[in-house]
Amino acid sequence: MKRRFTNALLLAVAVVMASCGDDDEGPSSYYTLDGSKKTLASGIFFYDDSPGESKSGKTIYYHQVTLVSAGINVNGTSSSGTGDLVTLMLASETTQLEIGSHSFVGDDTEAEPQDFVYGDIAVGFNASTGNATSEYDFESGTVTVAKSGDIYTIDFEGEVVVENQTQKHTVSGHYSGTLTSILND
């Protein structure tokens, strides 16, 4: 009896140790703001089906990717809870999110396809009130989008500032997963 208990205990410890291995590597989807890493739980793609015109006269669509941290529950177009949001506005020549690298321009009147038009981070965002503890606006950066099947991989980096301040903060992130698509009205 003692031997079976010891074997069962060793098996349980082995299972726990094996499952803890991935945790040491950190979350697979995250963002880091000034060295503080936070997990991203889901992503939403708000797409536009009405084209505009870029500065050079090309057809352009503006698409918003919002990456959501744990704590915020998204159900269709409604959400609840409190957490963080990373919002990235990207320009595209099609109604689809363009694969490739998007460089920051910060102004939609200057945007061309595959530009990173603007972005922000809402820390401590309360879905019920629409308010955040802190809001950061991108001042520079790049967003790289890849896709395999239904899985998007989105990597971003840049500098952000708190609204109405000048001190720059570094941000980077990685998201790998599906994006819930919602038509922008």
Disulfide bonds with the S-S distance in Angstrom:
none
